[in-house]
Amino acid sequence: MSTPDKPKVIMVPVKRYDIDIKLGDILTPLSRMSATAVPGRGIAAPGTELSQHVQQLSDLAQRLSDVVGRIDAVDPTVLAPTPRATKPNP
């Protein structure tokens, strides 16, 4: 059944939250991770498969952090958060 009446639309105000996370906030803790200390898992013996993976993750995070630093030195706006367009609330 169709009707020419349009459904009533009710606008509900919603609070907006902005979260400001930078790559360094993620990469710094990862790059400081030790291959022998795995949080929540106790100590991983050096040379084990787990410690090798943790060390590899730490090394990769450090390399990424270095690249991000070099990009920021050339142009700090490239990796900067992009503000979303906002509409004024009526």
C-alpha positions as CSV (number, residue, x, y, z in Angstrom):
1,M,0.0,0.0,0.0
2,S,1.5,3.3,-1.0
3,T,0.5,6.7,0.4
4,P,1.4,10.2,-0.7
5,D,2.2,11.2,2.9
6,K,5.8,11.5,3.7
7,P,7.0,9.8,6.9
8,K,7.7,12.1,9.8
9,V,11.5,12.6,10.3
10,I,12.7,13.4,13.8
11,M,16.2,14.8,14.1
12,V,18.0,13.7,17.3
13,P,21.1,15.6,18.4
14,V,24.1,13.4,18.8
15,K,27.2,14.4,20.7
16,R,30.3,14.3,18.5
17,Y,33.6,13.0,19.8
18,D,36.9,13.6,18.0
19,I,39.7,11.1,18.5
20,D,43.2,12.4,17.7
21,I,45.5,9.4,17.1
22,K,48.8,9.9,15.4
23,L,51.0,7.2,13.8
24,G,53.6,7.8,16.6
25,D,51.0,6.9,19.2
26,I,50.8,3.5,17.7
27,L,54.3,2.9,16.5
28,T,56.3,4.1,19.6
29,P,55.0,1.4,22.0
30,L,55.5,-1.2,19.3
31,S,59.0,-0.2,18.6
32,R,59.9,-0.3,22.3
33,M,58.6,-3.8,22.7
34,S,61.2,-6.2,23.8
35,A,61.7,-9.6,22.1
36,T,62.0,-11.2,25.6
37,A,59.1,-9.5,27.3
38,V,55.6,-10.2,26.0
39,P,53.0,-8.3,28.0
40,G,50.5,-10.7,29.7
41,R,52.4,-13.8,28.6
42,G,55.4,-13.7,30.9
43,I,58.8,-14.0,29.5
44,A,59.5,-15.5,26.1
45,A,62.8,-17.3,26.0
46,P,65.3,-15.6,23.6
47,G,65.5,-17.4,20.4
48,T,62.0,-18.9,20.5
49,E,59.7,-18.4,17.6
50,L,57.5,-16.0,19.6
51,S,60.4,-13.8,20.6
52,Q,61.6,-13.7,17.0
53,H,58.2,-12.5,15.9
54,V,58.0,-9.9,18.6
55,Q,61.4,-8.6,17.8
56,Q,60.6,-8.5,14.1
57,L,57.4,-6.5,14.9
58,S,59.5,-4.1,17.1
59,D,62.1,-3.6,14.3
60,L,59.4,-3.0,11.7
61,A,57.6,-0.5,13.9
62,Q,60.9,1.4,14.5
63,R,61.6,1.5,10.8
64,L,58.1,2.8,10.1
65,S,58.5,5.4,12.9
66,D,61.8,6.6,11.3
67,V,60.1,6.9,7.8
68,V,57.2,8.8,9.4
69,G,59.7,11.2,11.1
70,R,61.4,11.8,7.7
71,I,58.1,12.5,6.0
72,D,57.1,14.9,8.8
73,A,60.5,16.7,8.4
74,V,59.8,17.3,4.7
75,D,56.1,18.2,5.0
76,P,54.3,17.9,8.4
77,T,50.9,18.2,6.7
78,V,51.1,15.0,4.7
79,L,50.4,12.6,7.5
80,A,48.5,15.1,9.7
81,P,44.9,14.2,10.6
82,T,42.4,15.7,8.1
83,P,39.6,17.5,9.9
84,R,36.2,16.4,8.8
85,A,33.8,18.9,7.3
86,T,31.2,19.9,9.9
87,K,27.8,21.2,9.5
88,P,26.5,23.7,12.1
89,N,23.8,22.2,14.3
90,P,20.4,24.0,13.8
